[in-house]
Amino acid sequence: MINTERLCLGCMNDNGGERVCPICGYDSSAQNPDSCLPVKFIINDRYLIGKAVKINGEGITYIGWDSSTDSIVNIKEYYPKGFAHRNPDKTVSMEESGKYTFNEGLMEFMEINRRIMHSDLPSLIPVTDVFEENGTVYAVSVSIAGITLADFLKRNGNTLKWEQARALFLPLIDTVKGMNDIGIVHGALSEDTVIVGRDGKLRIADYSIKKLRMLTSELETELYSGFAAVEQYDIVGLHIDTYTDVYGLSAVLFRVFIGAVPPEAIQRLQNDVMTIPAKFAEELPRHVLSALANGLQVLPGDRTKDIETFKNELVYGEIAEPAVKKVTEEKEEKSQKPQKTKSSSAKYAVISSVCTAMVFIIIAAVLVFTVFKDDIFKKDTESSQSEVTSVDAPVVDEIGTVDSDAAVSAKLYSVSDFTGKYYSEIVDNSENEVFEFIIKGKEFSSKYPKGTVCAQSVAAGSEQPRDTKIELTISLGPNEIKIANLKGLDETNAKLELLKQGFLYDNIEVLEKYDDESEPGVVLEQTPKYGETVNTDVAVKIYINSYTSGDDDTASGTSNIN
């Protein structure tokens, strides 16, 4: 076990106990702001708190040390600015006027991070622990070495070609879809929230509760200009959904290909003109331009509705409807190319896999010997403070191979057993690229965990030709469970118990009931009742005792006056 007294609390590297860290320059005499946990504070009998690296309307992110695994971690504390108060003992209490906002956000914060912890999405920074302590909730995530996409682009010519970006972004696109599939809308995809790891792969950081990504929220919001969609601003009748992440992802790719951030969405409502220089318009494939045009539509109703549709347009040119192109080009198309059929698009995808694999290797090599040479590889212990640190040597996996018989339509491929696996896990496997997957629907299943595949339309082990469509059914988990006993719990713990059982947060209704013979603020009754067998989609009502100890004093005072 490492002696933590030798760790720098600014980067969590062993610097021999120096006052000023020779690796990151952090002065050990520095302290975190008063609203934060102090450095060297221990939580959950396991995690050492270091420097506060980010503070926003949702909470505080610290660099930390996990004494159980002897590893650097990032620790996010739910501490909504303006609605939380730091007590002298470092616990967190709610401001009296904002209890509902605090508790609502706390439940969502916990639910989002638990969903991520139980997911296996390739481009997410993994969450390894979620726990309650000090009156709030903490989420612990892996620390991965890297720099922001913005910095990577600035140091590497400011743009990437489609052939380069395709290999990098496909896993990330699938990850965003996977997040949406488990009910999480990121709402802040941008060049600053996408991390380029030392292994050459992209990761998504800074997922948060929805209110942090909405200008109308009572929280101090955090929007990324040029990447935030119009529905995230104060526009009546619009709300955040999967198409919000389509806009953010399209804006990120626009920045990658064009070298500039799109105009702010709220400004585009007044003057919706975006220009692509002729140089880029000529270089980018037509289906890529069309996909970006559809994904960057200002109004949600005109925009590509979900990530799966966006990916099909971007990669294979499968445009469901004619693109309504708001993007203007400085130079007109010299010749009209005939539209590719679906089969030719699939063939193109196979042939291009060699190119993407080579590009991926080249990009990783560039990262190793240029960008990260000074920033990360200067010393084995050197780290970054932007949710990232690792000391492993870069390893690049090959992305796909070319099948020499791909053009022979008669060749058959064996279908794997997909049951029990997550959709993202299936489509991210290069061995499955020969098939087309469609989510047929969702159904309850006591055999397969929620979110995994519980049925497939084509039998496992059968031999099928390329491009065979396989319909997958996603499990909703067990159909019915026995509802827990909530009586006597306070509102927060009652909700937590329901969430643990799989009930939906939006289906939990809190009502008041008065009983001066019971403890104030606890659940008096619940519907459905304890022990009833129900499915987790039903509405649950919990009745909280509105009686307070002050009511007795008031009643006594009134009696004396009379």
N, C-alpha and C positions, 0 to 999 in steps of 0.2 A: 504494500500500500504506500502511495506517495505521501510524503510529508507536506501537508497543505500550507505549512508556514513558509515554504519556499516558493509557493505559487504567486505569480503576479495576478492581482485581482482585476486587472484590466484586460488581460488576454488569457489567463489561466495556464500559462506556460511556466515551467520551472526555470526561474531566473536566478536561482541561488540565494534568494532572499534580498536582492538589491532593492534599495529604496526607490530608485528610478529605473524602470524596466528597460534594459538595453534592446529588447525585442520590439515593444510597442510604445515605449516612452511614458507609460502610465506612472504617476507618482503615488506611491503607496500611502502617502498621508492624505490623499484626496478622499472626499466623502461624497456619497450620493445625495441628491436633494432631499429635503426633509419629508417630502411626500412619499419617498421610496423606502424600501427596506435598506438598512445599513449594510455596508460591505462586511463580510465575515459572518453574517447572520446565517443560521442553520434552519432549514425548513424540512419537515417530514423526516427528521433525524437522518438525513441523507445528503441533502443538497446544500452546498456552500454558495452563498450569494456574492457575486462580484459587482463590477461596474454596471450601472443602468445604461444600456446602449440605445434604448428607444423609449420615448414616452408619447402616447397619443390619447385620443378621447376614450379608447377602450381600456387601456391599461399600460403596464410598464414591462419592458423586456430587459432581463438581466443576462449577462454572461455568467455561467455558473459551473460548478464542479460536482460531478456525481461520485461520491465516495464509495459507492457500491461497485461501480464499474471502472473507477479511476479514469474518467473521460470528461471532456469539455462538453457542456450542454448549454442550451438556451432556455431560460425560464421566463414564461410570460405570466404575469400576475394580473388578474381581473381587477382593475381599479379605475372605474369610469370617472373621468375628470369632472369635477363639479357635483358628483353624486356620492363620492366616497370620502372618508376622513381617516387619517392615520392617527391612531391612539398612541399614547406614550409607551405602551407595551408592544407596539408595532402591529397590533391587530388592526383590522379594518372594520369600521362601522359605517352605516348608511346615514346620509343626510336625511333628516326627518321629512322634508318636502319631496324627496325623490325615491322613496322606498320601492314604489312599483317599478320605476325605470331601472333601479339598481337590480332588483330581483329578476326582472324579465331578461335583462342582459346577461346576468349571471347564469341563468338556466340555458340560454342560447350558447353562451361561451363554452359551458361544460359539454353541451350536446355536440357542438361542432367539433371540438377537439377530441371527444370520445369517438365520434364517427371516423375521424381521420386516423386515430390510433388503431382502429380495427379494420382499416382499409389497407390495400396493398397497391397503391397507385404509384407508378414508377417515377414520376417527376415531382412528387410532393416531398418536402422535408418531413421525415417521419416524426410523429408525436409518440413518445415512449411512456409517458405517465401523465395522468390527470388526477388531482386529488384536492380535497377541501382542507383548508387550514387557515387560521387567523381571521376567520369571518369572511373568507373569500375563496376563490378557486385558482389553482396554478396548473399550467400545462407545460410539460417539459419536452423539448424536441432535440433531435440530433443536431450537432453542429458540423457543418460541411464546409470545407475550404472552397473559396471561390470569390468572384467579383460580380457586380451587377451587370446585366446585359448592356446597360448604357455605357459603363466603363469599358467593357469588352469591345463594343463597336467603335468607340472613340480611339482605341489603341490598335484597331485592325481594319483601317480603311473606311470606317463609318457605315459601311453597308455590306450586305451579303447577297450573293446571287441565289436564285431559286434553288439551283442544284446543291448549294451549300446548306441553305436553310432547311431544306426538306428533311434531311437526315436529323438535324438538331431538333426540329419542332414537332415531328410526328408523335413522339412519346409524350411531349407536353400537351399537345392537342387532345390526345386520348385521356390524359390525366384530368384536364379541365372537364371533359365529358363525364369522366368517372365521378368527379366532385358533384357535378350537376345531378347525376343519377342517384347519389345518396343524399340529395337535398341541400347541397351547399352551393350558393352562388358567390364566387370570389368577389367580384365588384371592384377589384383594384389591380387587374392585370396591367402591367406597364413595364417600361424598360428598367424601372427601379425595383420592381418586386419579382423579377425573373433573375435567378442567379445562375451564372455559368460556373460549374464546378471544375476543380482541377482535373477531373476525369473527362472533361469535354462535354458533359451532359448538362441539360438545363433542369433547374428546379424552381418550383413556385413557392414563394414565401408570403408572409403577411396576410393570411386568411383571417377573417374577423367576423364579428356579428354584423348583421345587415345595417344597423343604425349608424355604424361608423362610416358607411358608404352612401349615406343619403343626406343631402343638404338640409332637408326639412326636419331632420332628427333633432331631438333635444340635446343629444351628445355633441361634443366638439368633433365635427366630422373631418374625414381625411379623404379627399378626392385627388386624383392625379390628372391635371389638366391635359387635354388632348386625348386621354385614354378613357376618361369617364364618359358614360353614355348620357344622353339628355334626360332619361328617366331618373337619373340620380340627382338631378337638380330640382328646383322648386317648380315643377310642371304639374298642374292639376290633372288627375286622371291617369297618370302613368306610374307604373311600379316596376321594381326590379324583378327580373326573371332570367331564364337561361340565355335569352337574346342579349342581355346585358354583358355577359361574358363573351358572346360572339363579337360584340362591338370592341371590347377591350383587347381581345386576341387579334382582331383585324387591325386595330390601331398599332399594336406591337409589331405585326408583320409589315405594315406600312412603313413604320420607322426603320425596320431592318432592311427593307428593299430600297426605300427612297432616300433614307438618311435624314429625314425630318419628321417631327411629331405632327400629327394632323391638327388642324385648327380646333379650338375648344368647341365641344358639341353645342353648347348654349349659344355660341356665336353663329354657328352654322344654321340655326333656326332662322336667322335674319338674312344671311347671305351664304347659301349652301353651294359653294364652289371650291373644289379641290383640284389642284393641277398636278399632273405627273409629267415630269420632263420627258421629252421624246426619247432620250437615251434609255431610260428605264422602261418606257412603254414598249420599245422595240425589243428589249432584252427579256422581259417577263413573258411567260406563256399567256395566251389569251384567257385560259380558264382561271389562272391565278388572278389576273386583273378583274375578271368578272366576279370571282369569289370575294375579293376585297371590296368591290363596289357594292355588292349585296350586303356584306357584313358591316359596312360603314354607313348604311342608310341611317339618317338622323332619327326618324320616327320608328319606334319598335314595330309598328304594323307593316312597314315596308322592308324591314330588315330580315335577314336569315334567322329563322326561329330558334335553332338549336345547333350545338357543336357538331353533331353527327352530319347534319345537312351541310354545314360549312366545310367540314373535312372532305366530304364527297365532291363538293364543287372545287375546292382548292387542289386536291390531289388528282382526282380522276376526271374533272370537268363535267360532272353530273349535275347540271343546272336544272332544278325542278321547274322553275319558271323563268321566262326571259328576264335577264338582268336589267334593272332600272338604273342605268349608269349615271351617277352624279359626278363621277370623276371625269374630267376633261383632259385630253391629251394635247400636247403642243404640236404634235405631228400626226397626221392622219395615217391610217393603215394603208400601206402601199398595195397590198393585194389581199383579197378575201380567201382565207384558207377553208377548205371543206371541213365540216364538223366531223369529229371522230365518233365512231360508234363506241358502245360500251365495251365491246370485246377488244377493240384496239386500245382503249384507255387502259384496260387491265393488262394488255400485253406491254404497253409502255411502262406501266408500274413495275412489271417484272424486270424488264431490261434495265430500267433506271436504278434498280437496287444495287447493282455493281458500282455505279457512279456514287450513290449516296454512301455506300460503305467506305469507298476510297476517300470521299470528302470528309466523312466523320473522323477517319484516322488522321487525315491531314490537319483538321481543325484541332484535334486533341494534341497533335505534335506541336502545332503553333502555340497552343496554350502552355505546353510544358516548357518550351525553349524560349518563348518571348514574354507573353503576358505575365505568367506566374513565376518566371525566372527570378525576378526581384521581389515580387509581392508575396509569394508563398513559399518558394523553394530556397529562399536565402538560407534558412535554417530548418531543420526537421521540425522544430518546435514552433515555428512562426505561424501565426494565425490571423484571420480577418475578424472584425467585429460585426460584420453584417450577417448574423445568423449562420456563420460558417467557420469551421475549423477542422482539419484532419491532417494526419501526418503520413498517410499511406501514399506510396508511389502511384502515379497515374496508371490506370488500367483501362484500355479501350476495347470494348467488345465489338465484334464484327456485326454489322447490321445487315443481315440477309445475304443470300447468295443467289447466283443465277442458276436456274435449272436448265441443263442443256437440252432437255426435251420439252421445254415450256411451250414451244410452238406446235407440238404434236397434240392435237385435241383429244386423241384417243387415250392418252395416259391417264391412269386413275390414281387417286390419292386416298390414303386411309384416314377415316374420320376418328378423331380422338373422343374420349369420354369427357364431356365438358361439365357434367353435373358436379356441383360442389365447388366450382370455381367462379371467381368474379369475372364479369364481362370484360373489364379492362385487362385482366390477366390473359384472357383468351385472345383478344385482338392484338395485344402487344407481342404475342409469341409469333416469331417469323415463320414457324412451321405451319401456322394456320392461315397465312396470307393467300393461299390458293383457293380459299372458300370465302363466300360473302355471308356475313352474319347479320341477322335481323332480330331485334327484340320483339317477340310476338305479343307478350303481355306479362302480367304478374299474377301469381296465385299463392295462396297460403300453403305452407309445407312444414310438417313437423320433422321431416328428415333432413332438410337442408337449411343452413343458416340464412337469415335475412340478407338479401342482396346478392346471393349466389345463384347460379343456374340450377333449376330443379328439373328441367325437361328440355330435350332437344328433338327437333323434327326428323333428323337423320340419325339412324342408329350408329352407335359407336362401333368401330371395327369394320364398318362397311366401306367399300371402295367406290369413290365418286370422282367424276371429272372435275377439272378446274372450273372455278366460278360457280360451283353448286351453292344454292342459297340454303342456309341452315337457320331455321327459326329457333330462338332460345326463349325459354320462359324463366322469369326471375322470381325467386322465392320471396314471399313477404314474411317468412317466418311462421311459427305456429299460429293456427287459426284462432285457437281459444286458449286462454290461461285463466287461472284463478286469481282474481284481483286481491292485492295485498290489503292488510289492515292498516288504515291511515289514521284511525281514531287516536287522539292524544298527541299526534305529531304537529309541529308548527307548519306553516304554509310552505316554506322552502323545502323542508325535509319530506313533506308529503308529495310535492311535485317531483323531487328527486327519485322517490320510491317508484312513482308511476313511470318516469322516464326509464329507469332501470328495467322495468317490466316490458318496455317497448311501446307504451302509449305515446301518442303524438302530443307535443307541447301545445299546439293550437287547439286541441280537443279537451284541454283541462280548463274547466270553468270554476272560478273561485267566488263563492257567495258568502254572505254573512248571516249569522244566527246568534241570538243573545241568550246566554245562560249564566246567571250570576253564581251558580253553584259549581261551575267548572273553571278550569284554569284559563286565563285570558289568552287569546291568540292561537288556540289549538283547534284541530279538526274535531267537530262534534259529530258530524254525520258525513256519509259519502254515498254517492250513487254512481255506479252499481255498488251494492253492499259487499262487505268483506266476504270472501269465499265464493262469490258468484263467478261462474265460468263465462267469460266474454272474449270477443276478439279485440285486438289492440287498436282498431279503428274507431271504436265507440267513443262517444263523449262522456267524460267523467266530471261529476260535480263534487266539489268538496266545500263543506260549510264550516267556516272559521268563526270561532267565538268572538263576537265584537265587544263583549264585556271587558272592562278595564277596572283595575283596582281603584281608580279615581272615581268611578261611579258610586262606590260606597260612601266616599267622603262627601260627595255632592249631595247624596240622599240624606246623609246625617246632618249636613249643614242646613238643608231645607227644613228638616224636622224641628231643629232648634229655633229657627226664626219663627216658625208657626207657633 
